[in-house]
Amino acid sequence: MNPDISSVFIVDDDTEVRQALALLMESVGLNTQTYSSADAYLEEFDPALPGCLILDVRMPGMSGLELQARLTAEAIHPPVIVITGHGDVPMAVRAVQAGAVDFIEKPFNDQALLDSVHRALDLDAKQRGRASKLAEVRSRLASLTPRELQVMKMVVAGKRNKIIASELCVSQSTVEAHRAKVMEKMQAQSLSDLMRMVLSLEIEEE
C-alpha cells in the first residue's frame, strides 16, 4: 500500500455490505481496504497511513464504538464514519459525540456517504498536516540550548532585550546573540512568526 495515498478502510462483518462499500468507493477512484472485524483492522492498523474509516457500529466481538475508543487513544488515527441500522441510531449518536465525522443509516444513500467520505479525507489531510508542522516545531525547539530556550520564553512574553539582560545578569549584546540564534534555529522570520509557533505548541498541550 502506498503510504502517501489515502485509503478508505471499511470494517463490517457483513460480506455483502463490505463489497458494496468497496465497489462504491472504487467507482470514484478511491483506494479501499476491507476488514470483517475490528480485531482484523487493528492487526493491520498503521497510524502513518492516511485515510478514513467506515465502521459498522454493531459487530460480533469488538463493537464499532469500542474500536473507535481504541483509536481515539492514538495520537493520529483516521476520521471515523459510522454505518448504522435504524435501531442503532442512539449508538451512532454516541459515536458522533465521541468524535465520529458522521453516521449513515442503512440502507445508505450513495452520494451522502461519498460526501461524508470526502469530508473525512479532507479532515484527515488537515490533521496530518497540522501534526507534521507541530512535530517540526518541536524538533526545532529541541535544538535550542537551555539558555536560548530561556531567552525565547522571555522574548515571547514581550520583554525587551535590556530587561532580559538585567534579569539574566548578562550583557545586552549577549541577549541579542541568543535571540538571533533562537530566530535562526526556530526558522522564524519575525517575532510574530516565533510567537505563533510557541502558541501552537501551547494550544496542543492544553
MARBA-3410 file (N, C-alpha, C, O; in Angstrom, 1 decimal):
206
0.9,-1.2,0.0,0.0,0.0,0.0,0.9,1.2,0.0,1.8,1.4,0.8 ~ 0.6,2.2,-0.9,1.4,3.4,-1.0,1.0,4.3,0.2,-0.1,4.7,0.4 ~ 2.0,4.6,1.1,1.8,5.3,2.3,1.4,6.8,2.1,1.0,7.5,3.0 ~ 1.6,7.3,0.8,1.2,8.7,0.5,-0.2,8.8,-0.1,-0.6,10.0,-0.2 ~ -0.8,7.7,-0.4,-2.2,7.8,-1.0,-3.2,7.4,0.1,-3.1,6.4,0.7
-4.2,8.2,0.2,-5.3,8.0,1.2,-6.1,6.8,0.8,-6.3,6.5,-0.4 ~ -6.6,6.0,1.8,-7.4,4.9,1.6,-8.7,5.0,2.4,-8.7,5.6,3.5 ~ -9.7,4.3,2.0,-11.0,4.2,2.8,-10.9,2.8,3.4,-11.0,1.8,2.7 ~ -10.8,2.7,4.7,-10.8,1.5,5.5,-12.2,1.1,5.9,-12.9,1.8,6.6 ~ -12.7,-0.1,5.4,-14.1,-0.5,5.6,-14.1,-1.7,6.6,-13.5,-2.7,6.4
-14.8,-1.5,7.7,-14.8,-2.5,8.7,-16.3,-2.9,8.9,-17.1,-2.1,9.5 ~ -16.7,-4.1,8.5,-18.1,-4.5,8.6,-18.1,-6.0,8.5,-17.4,-6.6,7.7 ~ -18.9,-6.7,9.4,-18.9,-8.1,9.4,-19.8,-8.7,8.3,-19.7,-9.9,8.1 ~ -20.6,-7.9,7.6,-21.4,-8.3,6.6,-20.7,-8.3,5.2,-20.3,-7.2,4.8 ~ -20.4,-9.4,4.6,-19.6,-9.5,3.4,-20.2,-8.7,2.3,-19.5,-8.0,1.6
-21.5,-8.8,2.1,-22.2,-8.0,1.0,-22.1,-6.5,1.2,-21.8,-5.8,0.2 ~ -22.2,-6.1,2.4,-22.1,-4.7,2.7,-20.6,-4.2,2.4,-20.4,-3.2,1.8 ~ -19.7,-5.0,2.9,-18.2,-4.7,2.6,-18.0,-4.5,1.1,-17.4,-3.6,0.7 ~ -18.5,-5.5,0.4,-18.2,-5.5,-1.1,-18.9,-4.3,-1.7,-18.4,-3.7,-2.6 ~ -20.1,-4.0,-1.3,-20.9,-2.9,-1.9,-20.2,-1.6,-1.6,-20.1,-0.7,-2.4
-19.7,-1.4,-0.4,-19.0,-0.2,0.0,-17.7,0.0,-0.8,-17.4,1.0,-1.2 ~ -17.0,-1.1,-0.9,-15.7,-1.1,-1.6,-15.9,-0.7,-3.1,-15.2,0.1,-3.7 ~ -17.0,-1.3,-3.7,-17.3,-1.0,-5.1,-17.7,0.4,-5.3,-17.3,1.1,-6.3 ~ -18.4,1.0,-4.3,-18.9,2.4,-4.4,-17.6,3.3,-4.3,-17.5,4.2,-5.1 ~ -16.7,3.0,-3.4,-15.5,3.8,-3.2,-14.6,3.8,-4.5,-14.1,4.8,-4.9
-14.5,2.6,-5.0,-13.6,2.4,-6.1,-14.2,3.0,-7.4,-13.5,3.3,-8.3 ~ -15.5,3.1,-7.4,-16.2,3.7,-8.6,-15.8,5.2,-8.8,-15.9,5.7,-9.9 ~ -15.4,5.8,-7.7,-15.0,7.2,-7.8,-13.5,7.4,-7.6,-13.0,8.4,-7.3 ~ -12.7,6.2,-7.8,-11.3,6.3,-7.8,-10.6,6.3,-6.4,-9.4,6.6,-6.3 ~ -11.3,5.9,-5.4,-10.8,5.8,-4.0,-10.2,4.4,-3.7,-10.8,3.4,-4.1
-9.0,4.4,-3.1,-8.5,3.1,-2.7,-9.2,2.6,-1.5,-9.6,3.4,-0.6 ~ -9.4,1.3,-1.4,-10.1,0.7,-0.2,-9.3,-0.5,0.4,-8.5,-1.2,-0.3 ~ -9.5,-0.7,1.7,-9.1,-1.9,2.4,-10.2,-2.3,3.2,-10.8,-1.6,3.9 ~ -10.6,-3.6,3.1,-11.8,-4.1,3.8,-11.4,-5.1,4.9,-10.4,-5.9,4.8 ~ -12.2,-5.1,6.0,-11.9,-5.9,7.2,-13.2,-6.5,7.7,-14.2,-5.7,7.7
-13.3,-7.7,8.1,-14.5,-8.4,8.6,-14.7,-8.1,10.1,-15.8,-8.5,10.6 ~ -13.8,-7.6,10.8,-13.9,-7.4,12.2,-13.0,-6.2,12.7,-12.1,-5.9,12.0 ~ -13.3,-5.7,13.8,-12.5,-4.7,14.4,-11.1,-5.2,14.7,-10.1,-4.5,14.5 ~ -11.0,-6.5,15.2,-9.7,-7.1,15.5,-8.9,-7.2,14.3,-7.7,-6.9,14.3 ~ -9.5,-7.6,13.2,-8.7,-7.7,11.9,-8.2,-6.4,11.5,-7.0,-6.3,11.0
-8.9,-5.3,11.7,-8.4,-4.0,11.3,-7.3,-3.6,12.2,-6.3,-3.1,11.8 ~ -7.4,-3.8,13.5,-6.4,-3.4,14.5,-5.1,-4.2,14.2,-4.0,-3.6,14.5 ~ -5.2,-5.4,13.7,-3.9,-6.2,13.5,-3.1,-5.5,12.4,-1.9,-5.6,12.4 ~ -3.7,-4.8,11.5,-3.0,-4.1,10.4,-3.0,-2.6,10.6,-2.4,-1.9,9.7 ~ -3.5,-2.1,11.7,-3.6,-0.6,11.8,-2.2,0.0,11.8,-1.3,-0.4,12.6
-2.0,1.0,11.0,-0.8,1.8,11.0,-1.2,3.2,11.0,-1.7,3.7,10.0 ~ -0.9,4.0,12.1,-1.3,5.4,12.1,-0.6,6.3,11.1,-1.1,7.4,10.8 ~ 0.4,5.7,10.4,1.1,6.5,9.4,0.3,6.6,8.1,0.6,7.4,7.2 ~ -0.6,5.6,7.9,-1.4,5.5,6.7,-2.5,6.5,6.7,-3.4,6.4,7.5 ~ -2.6,7.4,5.7,-3.7,8.4,5.6,-5.0,7.7,5.1,-4.9,6.8,4.4
-6.1,8.3,5.5,-7.4,7.8,5.0,-8.5,8.1,6.0,-8.4,8.9,6.9 ~ -9.6,7.4,5.8,-10.7,7.4,6.8,-11.3,6.0,7.0,-11.0,5.1,6.2 ~ -12.1,5.9,8.0,-12.6,4.6,8.4,-14.1,4.6,8.3,-14.8,5.4,9.0 ~ -14.7,3.6,7.6,-16.1,3.4,7.6,-16.4,2.2,8.5,-15.8,1.1,8.2 ~ -17.2,2.4,9.5,-17.2,1.4,10.6,-18.7,1.1,10.9,-19.5,1.9,11.2
-19.0,-0.2,10.9,-20.3,-0.7,11.3,-20.3,-0.6,12.9,-19.4,-1.0,13.6 ~ -21.4,-0.1,13.4,-21.5,0.2,14.8,-21.7,-1.1,15.6,-21.2,-1.2,16.8 ~ -22.4,-2.1,15.0,-22.7,-3.3,15.7,-22.0,-4.5,15.0,-22.4,-4.9,13.9 ~ -21.1,-5.1,15.7,-20.4,-6.3,15.1,-20.1,-7.3,16.2,-20.0,-7.0,17.3 ~ -19.9,-8.6,15.8,-19.6,-9.6,16.8,-18.2,-9.3,17.3,-17.3,-8.7,16.6
-17.9,-9.6,18.6,-16.6,-9.3,19.2,-16.6,-7.8,19.5,-17.5,-7.3,20.1 ~ -15.5,-7.2,19.2,-15.3,-5.8,19.5,-16.3,-4.9,18.6,-16.4,-5.1,17.4 ~ -17.1,-4.1,19.3,-18.1,-3.3,18.6,-17.4,-2.1,17.9,-16.2,-1.8,18.1 ~ -18.2,-1.4,17.0,-17.6,-0.2,16.4,-17.3,0.9,17.4,-16.3,1.5,17.2 ~ -18.1,1.0,18.4,-17.8,2.1,19.4,-16.6,1.7,20.2,-15.8,2.6,20.6
-16.3,0.4,20.5,-15.1,0.0,21.2,-13.9,0.3,20.3,-12.9,0.7,20.8 ~ -14.0,0.0,19.0,-12.9,0.2,18.1,-12.6,1.7,18.1,-11.4,2.2,18.1 ~ -13.6,2.5,18.0,-13.5,4.0,17.9,-12.7,4.5,19.2,-11.8,5.3,19.1 ~ -13.1,3.9,20.3,-12.5,4.3,21.6,-11.0,4.0,21.6,-10.1,4.7,22.1 ~ -10.7,2.8,21.1,-9.3,2.3,21.0,-8.5,3.3,20.1,-7.3,3.6,20.4
-9.0,3.7,19.0,-8.3,4.6,18.0,-8.2,6.0,18.6,-7.1,6.6,18.3 ~ -9.1,6.4,19.4,-9.1,7.8,19.9,-7.9,7.9,20.9,-7.4,9.0,21.1 ~ -7.4,6.8,21.4,-6.2,6.8,22.3,-4.9,7.0,21.5,-3.9,7.3,22.1 ~ -5.0,6.9,20.2,-3.8,7.1,19.4,-3.6,8.6,19.1,-4.6,9.3,18.9 ~ -2.3,9.0,18.9,-2.1,10.4,18.6,-2.6,10.7,17.3,-3.2,11.8,17.1
-2.5,9.8,16.3,-3.0,10.1,15.0,-3.9,8.9,14.6,-3.4,7.7,14.7 ~ -5.1,9.1,14.1,-5.9,8.0,13.6,-6.9,8.5,12.6,-7.2,9.7,12.6 ~ -7.4,7.6,11.7,-8.3,8.1,10.7,-9.6,8.5,11.2,-10.1,7.9,12.1 ~ -10.2,9.6,10.6,-11.5,10.0,11.0,-12.5,8.9,10.7,-12.3,8.1,9.8 ~ -13.5,8.8,11.6,-14.5,7.7,11.5,-15.9,8.1,11.0,-16.4,9.2,11.4
-16.4,7.3,10.1,-17.8,7.4,9.7,-18.5,6.1,10.1,-18.0,5.0,9.8 ~ -19.6,6.3,10.8,-20.3,5.1,11.3,-21.5,4.8,10.4,-22.3,5.6,10.0 ~ -21.6,3.5,10.1,-22.7,2.9,9.4,-23.6,2.2,10.4,-23.1,1.4,11.2 ~ -24.9,2.5,10.4,-25.8,2.0,11.4,-27.1,1.6,10.9,-27.6,2.2,9.9 ~ -27.7,0.6,11.5,-29.1,0.2,11.2,-30.0,1.2,12.0,-29.6,1.9,12.9
-31.3,1.2,11.7,-32.3,2.1,12.3,-32.3,2.0,13.8,-32.4,3.0,14.5 ~ -32.2,0.7,14.3,-32.2,0.5,15.8,-31.0,1.0,16.5,-31.0,1.0,17.7 ~ -29.9,1.3,15.7,-28.7,1.6,16.4,-28.4,3.1,16.4,-27.3,3.5,16.7 ~ -29.4,3.9,16.0,-29.1,5.4,15.9,-28.6,6.0,17.2,-27.7,6.8,17.2 ~ -29.2,5.6,18.4,-28.6,6.2,19.6,-27.1,5.9,19.8,-26.4,6.7,20.3
-26.7,4.7,19.4,-25.3,4.3,19.5,-24.5,5.1,18.5,-23.4,5.6,18.8 ~ -25.1,5.4,17.3,-24.4,6.2,16.3,-24.2,7.6,16.8,-23.2,8.3,16.6 ~ -25.2,8.1,17.5,-25.1,9.5,18.1,-24.0,9.6,19.1,-23.3,10.5,19.1 ~ -23.9,8.5,19.9,-22.8,8.5,20.8,-21.4,8.5,20.1,-20.5,9.1,20.6 ~ -21.4,7.8,19.0,-20.1,7.8,18.2,-19.8,9.2,17.7,-18.6,9.5,17.7
-20.8,9.9,17.3,-20.5,11.3,16.8,-20.1,12.1,17.9,-19.2,13.0,17.8 ~ -20.7,12.0,19.1,-20.3,12.7,20.3,-18.9,12.4,20.7,-18.2,13.3,21.3 ~ -18.4,11.2,20.4,-17.1,10.8,20.7,-16.1,11.2,19.6,-14.9,10.9,19.7 ~ -16.6,11.9,18.5,-15.6,12.4,17.5,-15.8,11.9,16.1,-15.1,12.3,15.2 ~ -16.8,11.0,15.9,-17.0,10.5,14.5,-17.5,11.6,13.6,-18.1,12.6,14.1
-17.1,11.6,12.4,-17.4,12.6,11.4,-18.9,12.6,11.1,-19.5,13.7,10.9 ~ -19.5,11.4,11.0,-20.8,11.4,10.6,-21.4,10.0,10.9,-20.6,9.0,11.1 ~ -22.7,9.8,10.8,-23.2,8.4,10.8,-24.2,8.3,9.7,-25.0,9.3,9.5 ~ -24.2,7.2,9.0,-25.1,7.0,7.8,-25.9,5.8,8.1,-25.4,4.7,8.5 ~ -27.3,5.9,7.9,-28.2,4.8,8.2,-28.3,3.9,7.0,-28.2,4.3,5.8
-28.4,2.6,7.3,-28.6,1.6,6.2,-30.1,1.6,6.0,-30.9,1.7,6.9 ~ -30.6,1.4,4.7,-29.7,1.4,3.5,-29.2,2.8,3.2,-29.9,3.7,3.2 ~ -27.9,2.9,2.9,-27.3,4.2,2.8,-27.5,4.8,1.4,-27.6,4.1,0.4 ~ -27.5,6.1,1.4,-27.6,6.9,0.1,-26.2,7.0,-0.4,-25.3,7.6,0.3 ~ -25.9,6.5,-1.6,-24.5,6.5,-2.1,-23.9,7.9,-2.1,-22.7,8.0,-1.6
-24.6,8.9,-2.5,-24.0,10.2,-2.6,-23.7,10.8,-1.2,-22.7,11.5,-1.0 ~ -24.7,10.6,-0.3,-24.5,11.1,1.0,-23.2,10.5,1.7,-22.5,11.2,2.4 ~ -23.0,9.2,1.4,-21.9,8.5,2.0,-20.6,9.0,1.4,-19.6,9.3,2.1 ~ -20.6,9.2,0.1,-19.4,9.7,-0.6,-19.1,11.1,-0.2,-17.9,11.4,0.0 ~ -20.1,11.9,0.1,-19.8,13.3,0.6,-19.2,13.2,1.9,-18.2,14.0,2.2
-19.6,12.3,2.8,-19.1,12.2,4.1,-17.6,11.7,4.0,-16.7,12.1,4.8 ~ -17.4,10.7,3.1,-16.0,10.2,3.0,-15.1,11.3,2.5,-14.0,11.4,3.1 ~ -15.5,12.1,1.6,-14.6,13.2,1.1,-14.3,14.2,2.2,-13.2,14.7,2.3 ~ -15.4,14.5,3.1,-15.1,15.4,4.2,-14.1,14.8,5.2,-13.3,15.5,5.7 ~ -14.3,13.5,5.4,-13.4,12.8,6.3,-12.0,12.8,5.8,-11.0,12.9,6.6
-11.8,12.5,4.5,-10.4,12.5,3.9,-9.8,13.9,4.0,-8.6,14.0,4.2 ~ -10.6,14.9,3.8,-10.1,16.3,3.9,-9.7,16.6,5.3,-8.6,17.2,5.5 ~ -10.5,16.2,6.3,-10.1,16.4,7.7,-8.9,15.6,8.0,-8.0,16.2,8.7 ~ -8.7,14.4,7.5,-7.5,13.6,7.8,-6.3,14.3,7.3,-5.2,14.4,8.0 ~ -6.4,14.9,6.1,-5.2,15.6,5.5,-4.8,16.8,6.3,-3.7,17.1,6.5
-5.9,17.5,6.8,-5.6,18.7,7.6,-5.0,18.3,8.9,-4.0,19.0,9.3 ~ -5.5,17.3,9.5,-4.9,16.9,10.8,-3.5,16.4,10.7,-2.6,16.7,11.5 ~ -3.2,15.7,9.6,-1.8,15.2,9.4,-0.9,16.3,9.1,0.3,16.3,9.5 ~ -1.4,17.3,8.3,-0.6,18.4,8.0,-0.2,19.2,9.3,0.9,19.7,9.5 ~ -1.2,19.4,10.1,-1.1,20.1,11.4,-0.1,19.3,12.3,0.8,19.9,12.9
-0.2,18.0,12.4,0.7,17.2,13.2,2.1,17.2,12.7,3.0,17.3,13.5 ~ 2.2,17.3,11.4,3.6,17.3,10.8,4.3,18.7,11.1,5.4,18.7,11.4 ~ 3.5,19.8,11.1,4.0,21.1,11.4,4.4,21.2,12.9,5.5,21.7,13.2 ~ 3.6,20.6,13.7,3.9,20.6,15.2,5.1,19.8,15.5,5.9,20.2,16.3 ~ 5.3,18.7,14.8,6.5,17.8,15.0,7.7,18.6,14.6,8.8,18.5,15.2
7.6,19.4,13.5,8.8,20.1,13.0,9.1,21.2,14.0,10.3,21.5,14.3 ~ 8.1,21.9,14.6,8.3,23.0,15.6,9.0,22.4,16.8,9.9,23.0,17.4 ~ 8.5,21.2,17.3,9.1,20.5,18.4,10.5,20.2,18.2,11.4,20.3,19.1 ~ 10.8,19.7,17.0,12.2,19.4,16.6,13.1,20.6,16.7,14.2,20.5,17.2 ~ 12.6,21.7,16.2,13.4,23.0,16.2,13.6,23.4,17.7,14.7,23.8,18.1
12.5,23.3,18.5,12.6,23.7,19.9,13.7,22.9,20.6,14.4,23.4,21.5 ~ 13.7,21.6,20.3,14.7,20.7,21.0,16.1,21.0,20.6,17.0,20.6,21.4 ~ 16.3,21.8,19.6,17.7,22.1,19.2,18.2,23.3,20.0,19.4,23.7,19.9 ~ 17.4,24.0,20.7,17.8,25.2,21.5,18.5,24.8,22.7,18.2,23.7,23.4 ~ 19.5,25.5,23.1,20.2,25.3,24.4,19.3,25.8,25.5,18.4,26.5,25.3
19.5,25.4,26.8,18.7,25.8,27.9,18.7,27.4,28.0,17.6,27.9,28.3 ~ 19.8,28.0,27.7,19.8,29.5,27.8,19.0,30.1,26.6,18.2,31.1,26.9 ~ 19.1,29.5,25.4,18.3,30.0,24.3,16.8,29.8,24.6,16.0,30.7,24.2 ~ 16.5,28.7,25.2,15.1,28.5,25.5,14.6,29.5,26.5,13.4,30.0,26.4 ~ 15.4,29.8,27.5,15.1,30.8,28.5,14.8,32.1,27.9,13.9,32.8,28.2
15.8,32.5,27.0,15.6,33.8,26.3,14.4,33.9,25.4,13.7,34.9,25.4 ~ 14.2,32.7,24.7,13.0,32.7,23.8,11.7,32.9,24.6,10.8,33.7,24.2 ~ 11.6,32.3,25.8,10.3,32.4,26.6,10.2,33.9,27.0,9.0,34.3,27.1 ~ 11.3,34.5,27.4,11.2,35.9,27.8,10.8,36.8,26.6,10.1,37.8,26.8 ~ 11.4,36.5,25.5,11.1,37.3,24.3,9.6,37.2,23.9,9.0,38.2,23.7
9.1,36.0,23.9,7.7,35.7,23.6,6.8,36.4,24.6,5.7,36.7,24.3 ~ 7.3,36.5,25.8,6.5,37.1,26.9,6.4,38.6,26.7,5.7,39.3,27.5 ~ 7.2,39.2,25.8,7.1,40.6,25.5,8.2,41.4,26.1,8.2,42.6,26.1 ~ 9.2,40.8,26.7,10.2,41.5,27.4,11.3,42.0,26.4,11.6,41.3,25.5 ~ 11.8,43.2,26.7,12.8,43.8,25.8,14.1,43.3,26.1,14.4,42.8,27.2
15.1,43.4,25.2,16.4,42.9,25.4,17.1,43.4,26.6,17.8,42.7,27.4 ~ 16.9,44.7,26.9,17.5,45.3,28.1,17.0,44.7,29.4,17.8,44.5,30.3 ~ 15.7,44.5,29.4,15.1,43.8,30.6,15.6,42.4,30.8,15.9,42.0,31.9 ~ 15.6,41.7,29.7,16.1,40.3,29.7,17.5,40.2,30.2,17.9,39.4,31.0 ~ 18.4,41.1,29.7,19.8,41.2,30.1,19.9,41.4,31.6,20.7,40.8,32.3
19.1,42.4,32.1,19.1,42.7,33.5,18.7,41.5,34.4,19.3,41.2,35.4 ~ 17.6,40.8,34.0,17.1,39.7,34.8,18.0,38.5,34.7,18.1,37.7,35.7 ~ 18.8,38.3,33.6,19.7,37.2,33.5,21.1,37.5,33.9,22.0,36.6,33.9 ~ 21.3,38.8,34.2,22.6,39.2,34.6,23.7,39.0,33.5,24.8,38.5,33.8 ~ 23.3,39.3,32.3,24.2,39.2,31.2,24.2,40.5,30.4,23.3,41.4,30.7
25.1,40.7,29.5,25.1,41.9,28.7,24.0,41.9,27.6,23.5,40.8,27.3 ~ 23.6,43.1,27.2,22.5,43.2,26.2,23.0,42.5,24.9,22.2,41.9,24.2 ~ 24.3,42.6,24.6,24.8,42.0,23.3,24.7,40.5,23.4,24.5,39.8,22.4 ~ 24.8,40.0,24.6,24.7,38.5,24.8,23.3,38.1,24.5,23.0,37.1,23.9 ~ 22.3,38.9,25.0,20.9,38.6,24.8,20.6,38.6,23.3,19.9,37.8,22.8
21.1,39.7,22.7,20.9,39.8,21.2,21.4,38.6,20.4,20.8,38.2,19.5 ~ 22.6,38.1,20.9,23.2,37.0,20.2,22.3,35.7,20.4,22.1,35.0,19.5 ~ 21.8,35.5,21.6,21.0,34.4,21.9,19.7,34.5,21.1,19.2,33.5,20.5 ~ 19.1,35.7,21.1,17.9,36.0,20.4,18.0,35.6,18.9,17.2,35.0,18.2 ~ 19.1,36.1,18.3,19.4,35.8,16.9,19.5,34.3,16.6,19.1,33.8,15.6
20.1,33.6,17.6,20.3,32.2,17.4,18.9,31.5,17.5,18.7,30.5,16.8 ~ 18.1,32.0,18.4,16.7,31.4,18.5,16.0,31.6,17.2,15.3,30.6,16.8 ~ 16.0,32.8,16.7,15.3,33.0,15.4,15.8,32.1,14.3,15.0,31.6,13.5 ~ 17.1,31.9,14.3,17.7,31.1,13.2,17.3,29.6,13.4,16.9,29.0,12.5 ~ 17.4,29.1,14.6,17.1,27.7,14.9,15.6,27.4,14.7,15.3,26.3,14.2
14.8,28.3,15.1,13.4,28.1,15.0,12.9,28.4,13.6,11.7,28.2,13.3 ~ 13.7,29.0,12.8,13.4,29.3,11.4,12.2,30.3,11.4,11.3,30.2,10.5 ~ 12.3,31.3,12.3,11.2,32.3,12.4,11.6,33.5,11.6,12.8,34.0,11.8 ~ 10.7,34.0,10.8,11.0,35.2,10.0,10.8,36.5,10.8,11.3,37.6,10.4 ~ 10.0,36.4,11.9,9.7,37.6,12.6,9.3,37.2,14.0,9.1,36.0,14.3
9.2,38.2,14.9,8.8,37.9,16.3,7.4,37.3,16.3,7.1,36.3,17.1 ~ 6.5,37.8,15.5,5.1,37.2,15.4,5.1,35.8,14.9,4.3,35.0,15.4 ~ 6.0,35.5,14.0,6.1,34.1,13.5,6.6,33.2,14.6,6.0,32.1,14.8 ~ 7.5,33.7,15.4,8.0,32.9,16.6,6.9,32.7,17.6,6.7,31.6,18.1 ~ 6.1,33.7,17.8,5.0,33.6,18.8,4.0,32.6,18.4,3.4,31.9,19.2
3.7,32.6,17.0,2.7,31.7,16.5,3.1,30.2,16.7,2.3,29.3,17.1 ~ 4.4,30.0,16.5,5.0,28.6,16.8,4.8,28.2,18.2,4.3,27.1,18.5 ~ 5.2,29.1,19.1,5.1,28.7,20.5,3.6,28.6,20.9,3.3,27.7,21.7 ~ 2.8,29.4,20.4,1.3,29.3,20.7,0.7,28.0,20.2,-0.1,27.4,20.9 ~ 1.2,27.6,19.1,0.6,26.3,18.5,0.9,25.2,19.4,0.1,24.3,19.5
2.1,25.2,20.0,2.5,24.1,20.9,1.7,24.2,22.2,1.3,23.2,22.8 ~ 1.5,25.4,22.7,0.8,25.6,24.0,-0.7,25.1,23.8,-1.2,24.5,24.7 ~ -1.3,25.4,22.6,-2.7,25.0,22.4,-2.8,23.5,22.3,-3.7,22.9,22.8 ~ -1.8,22.9,21.7,-1.8,21.4,21.5,-1.7,20.7,22.8,-2.3,19.7,23.0 ~ -1.0,21.3,23.8,-0.7,20.7,25.1,-1.9,20.8,26.1,-2.0,20.1,27.1
-2.8,21.8,25.8,-3.9,22.0,26.7,-4.9,20.9,26.8,-5.9,20.9,27.5
END
